[in-house]
């Protein structure tokens, strides 16, 4: 493998989110001289955790899925000390709370589904057939299916509009951050497959434990934090402090807007914005670690995080996380509290707002036809990776970073990007 030339780096990777961490790790493992530069004081990208007044809060509601292939390849799940959600979703409907459970994991918990309180028998059969196909079919075949929207593929699977409106639309709105079910059916099938195969949980120290573990595996000296990149140069990058770092290749692993700034002309997808508010209550309004969605779509989802792990609150109170699409104005916050009071059946007037966060570009839009992966090459010596180049997920980000590393290695081995 080609080594650094005259002290010049082989590769600079810009951005220490999941994609950049995967890319840098794979390049370093092949013996290249790599520098990973990150604008923030710590790695993580959008996977960040804050400590606020004794509470552990992620920047936006997060769920960690153990079924992702890249997750299994790169992470020591035991060290993350994962805390599980139940394999169910509670749906707040005008007729009350309904439990949508995977009966293959919790037959007794699936009584609402099996008794017809969530779906008609024909819908149960249709969902079962869809799920079995997505779980058992080879991934390559899932990827090669003709693409359409999620809504169309659900209807073609024989699922009624009533169940789509009661369960799929409110649930998937929180997954894809859009309410119209316009996301690519290919993406839906792959995501549904991981839901059925994986366990949904959170690290005991918050979601940033994931990128921190990835960063800890890098060789010493590879990552440089608090080093924002101002621009790319002919020979590498220029940092905000004026320092120029030379390298034969540059991989931009930043978010889509930052990537477009550094690589003018780069086409980027539209982004989805989500806001999350964290409330503290003296008592838990729901004594189980289960996600709640709203059939009336007043919010995306809500859950009691301290039921997932009590240590997310240091003072013994319950910590409730609730997410909505877009920004959260004071007026909207008031309406949200009223909706939560109705859904949980408690008085929310005494809840304390401990934190709120808005995440622009939390996910890329993925309408059909959506390529599940695409080349990271932009031009000679310039590459771009991230979930906006694959699928909007941790799997997509890690896989895109891995692809960038493979393409850099192939180009260097093939004689491209020579000085």
Buried (B, 14 or more C-beta within 10 A) or exposed (E): EBEBEEEBBBBBBBBBBBBBBBBBBBBBEBEBBBBBBBBBEBBBBBBBBBEEEBBBBBBBBBBBBBBBEBBEEBBEBEEBBBBBBBBBBBBBBEEEBBBBBBBEEBEEBBBBBBEEEBBEEEBBEBBEEBBEBBBEEEEEEBBEEEBBBBBBBBBEBEBBEEBBEBBBBBBBBBBBBBBEBBBBBBBBBBBBBBBBEBBBBBBBBBBBBBBBBBBEEBEEEBBBBEBBBBEBEEBBBBBEEEEEBBBBBBBBBBBBEBBBBBBEEBEBBEBBBBBBBBBBBEEBBBEBBBBBBBBEBBBBBBBBBBBBBBEBBEEEBBBBBBBBBEEBEEEBBEEBBEBBBBBBEBEBEEBEEBBBBBBBBBBBBBBBEBBBBBEBBBEEBBBBBBBBBBBBBBBBBBBBBBBBBBBBBEBBEEEBBEE
